[in-house]
Amino acid sequence: MTDTKTHPELDTSNDHFRTVDGEMRRMMVSQIARLTLFGISGGRVEGIKHGIRLPIRYGYAVTVELDGNDSYVVRRTFTRGTKVFLHGEAREVYCERLSEVCYYASCYVSYDAETWPHKA
């Protein structure tokens, strides 16, 4: 398991995400293969301001957010209390790779924060 002391807190001050609506969130979910979605979060999807959040387990989650250049940013986060720690991110993910990148992001036991963004 990873130690949260070695991971930075999530800082979104330099991000330029687009605000999405319900229709865009449904499109994001449809771009992730159905069985992959069930494997990641058991089918649970939470809407956030800039995309979707797929809760995994033990405070881990995968977030998919729409970047300003119409690509996605996929992050693995770990939440304890009010603090959110970043456990890796993949930027400029296009729709044809979204499902695979989300799957590797969800494998918090098998792939550490430095490894999973380069697997897909």
C-alpha positions, 0 to 999 in steps of 0.5 A: 500500500502507498503511504499518504505522507509521500503524496502531495495534497491535490492542488487544482489552482492551475487547472482550467477545466470546463464546467460540464452538465448532466448530458456531458457526464452521461457521455463520459460514462458511456465512453468508459466500457460498462464492464470496466465501470463495474470493475472500478466502482461497482457502477457507482458514479458521482457527478462533480463540477468538472466531470465524474468521480468513481469511488473505489474503496478505502478512500480511493477514487478515480476522477475524470474531468474535462480539460479546456482542450477537450481532452480528459484529465484522469486522477487517482485520489485518496481522501482522509478527512478533509484532505485529498491526496493526489496519487497520480494523474494522466493528462490529455487522455482522449475518449478512445483511451479513457476506459483503459486509463480509468481502469489502471487508475483504479488499481491502487494495489497493483500500480503505484502513483508513478506507474499507472499513468504510463500503463495505458 
